[in-house]
Amino acid sequence: MPRALVAAAVGLVTVGAWDLAGEPSAFAKGHSGARGVFEYGCRVQPPQKFLERRSFLQKGMIDTKKQAEAVRWRTERYGFPDDDTAHAAGTSSHSQAKTVHFMGLPISIHAKIAPALACVEKRLLKTATGASRYKPRAIGGFRESNTYRGVEVSNHLYGIAIDIDPDKNPCCKCVEPWPNNPICKNPGDVTKRTTLPKAWIKAFERFGFDWLGNDTLEDTMHFEFLGDPDKITK
């Protein structure tokens, strides 16, 4: 996506196109403020529904108000994904990048979600054994260009999305050549069209990540942190 379109999407934050102050966000409505459950030093939390792509995009149509709320929420917490807008209005997400290691491989992500990814790894090393053992060969995080068309803003631009072995875990409903991967022809549940064990998917979801294999795109390589970054370790 051209920088101008990314700037237009996140520009809603700077001009205040949606007044979210007067009504509690979907996150505020869904949490009681209790201390919660912690594992490996991280809060066990689900992805927030209003941030999930499938909550504002259904049957190919985008609910622009819901999508704008999701963009605003992410931008307020992670910074502007477009450097040009950030220079004029605030901090960029890229300026908060941090290189960490996940399952032995380096990856650049937003510093705020680094603790959550570390907790995913700890759970995988503890629970993903035997038939659930999996060794990734290639992973990706931060990006500087948008892979979505139109007004959608990829979570890779915020540094909160992770791709694992795209050649073995394709995006079966994306544009070509992704659907040409032989694994996309497997019938049945979407877990039949990925090499990632279910234990891996559950480990990510336990700490606030959403798996886009559940999305209409069937993007089985892709996880994105949609929990509350300010409550990962608190």
ChimeraX attribute file (.defattr): number of C-alpha atoms within 10 A of each C-alpha:
attribute: neighborCount
match mode: 1-to-1
recipient: residues
	/A:1	15
	/A:2	10
	/A:3	16
	/A:4	11
	/A:5	17
	/A:6	25
	/A:7	19
	/A:8	13
	/A:9	20
	/A:10	26
	/A:11	20
	/A:12	15
	/A:13	21
	/A:14	14
	/A:15	8
	/A:16	10
	/A:17	13
	/A:18	13
	/A:19	9
	/A:20	12
	/A:21	7
	/A:22	6
	/A:23	9
	/A:24	10
	/A:25	14
	/A:26	14
	/A:27	16
	/A:28	10
	/A:29	9
	/A:30	11
	/A:31	9
	/A:32	9
	/A:33	7
	/A:34	6
	/A:35	9
	/A:36	12
	/A:37	10
	/A:38	14
	/A:39	14
	/A:40	15
	/A:41	14
	/A:42	20
	/A:43	22
	/A:44	20
	/A:45	19
	/A:46	17
	/A:47	21
	/A:48	18
	/A:49	17
	/A:50	18
	/A:51	22
	/A:52	20
	/A:53	20
	/A:54	17
	/A:55	16
	/A:56	20
	/A:57	17
	/A:58	12
	/A:59	7
	/A:60	9
	/A:61	8
	/A:62	17
	/A:63	12
	/A:64	14
	/A:65	12
	/A:66	17
	/A:67	22
	/A:68	21
	/A:69	22
	/A:70	23
	/A:71	23
	/A:72	24
	/A:73	18
	/A:74	23
	/A:75	21
	/A:76	14
	/A:77	14
	/A:78	24
	/A:79	25
	/A:80	29
	/A:81	31
	/A:82	26
	/A:83	20
	/A:84	15
	/A:85	21
	/A:86	18
	/A:87	11
	/A:88	9
	/A:89	14
	/A:90	15
	/A:91	19
	/A:92	21
	/A:93	25
	/A:94	24
	/A:95	15
	/A:96	16
	/A:97	20
	/A:98	17
	/A:99	14
	/A:100	17
	/A:101	14
	/A:102	16
	/A:103	16
	/A:104	11
	/A:105	12
	/A:106	14
	/A:107	18
	/A:108	22
	/A:109	27
	/A:110	24
	/A:111	19
	/A:112	19
	/A:113	23
	/A:114	20
	/A:115	18
	/A:116	25
	/A:117	24
	/A:118	19
	/A:119	22
	/A:120	26
	/A:121	21
	/A:122	17
	/A:123	20
	/A:124	21
	/A:125	13
	/A:126	9
	/A:127	14
	/A:128	18
	/A:129	11
	/A:130	7
	/A:131	8
	/A:132	13
	/A:133	14
	/A:134	17
	/A:135	10
	/A:136	13
	/A:137	13
	/A:138	13
	/A:139	18
	/A:140	20
	/A:141	24
	/A:142	23
	/A:143	18
	/A:144	14
	/A:145	16
	/A:146	19
	/A:147	14
	/A:148	11
	/A:149	12
	/A:150	12
	/A:151	17
	/A:152	21
	/A:153	23
	/A:154	22
	/A:155	23
	/A:156	24
	/A:157	26
	/A:158	28
	/A:159	29
	/A:160	28
	/A:161	25
	/A:162	22
	/A:163	19
	/A:164	20
	/A:165	19
	/A:166	18
	/A:167	15
	/A:168	19
	/A:169	24
	/A:170	29
	/A:171	27
	/A:172	25
	/A:173	17
	/A:174	13
	/A:175	10
	/A:176	10
	/A:177	10
	/A:178	17
	/A:179	16
	/A:180	14
	/A:181	16
	/A:182	12
	/A:183	17
	/A:184	20
	/A:185	12
	/A:186	12
	/A:187	10
	/A:188	8
	/A:189	8
	/A:190	16
	/A:191	18
	/A:192	14
	/A:193	24
	/A:194	24
	/A:195	16
	/A:196	21
	/A:197	15
	/A:198	12
	/A:199	18
	/A:200	19
	/A:201	19
	/A:202	16
	/A:203	20
	/A:204	24
	/A:205	22
	/A:206	22
	/A:207	28
	/A:208	26
	/A:209	28
	/A:210	27
	/A:211	23
	/A:212	19
	/A:213	23
	/A:214	14
	/A:215	18
	/A:216	17
	/A:217	16
	/A:218	23
	/A:219	24
	/A:220	28
	/A:221	23
	/A:222	24
	/A:223	24
	/A:224	25
	/A:225	26
	/A:226	25
	/A:227	25
	/A:228	19
	/A:229	20
	/A:230	10
	/A:231	13
	/A:232	21
	/A:233	14
	/A:234	11
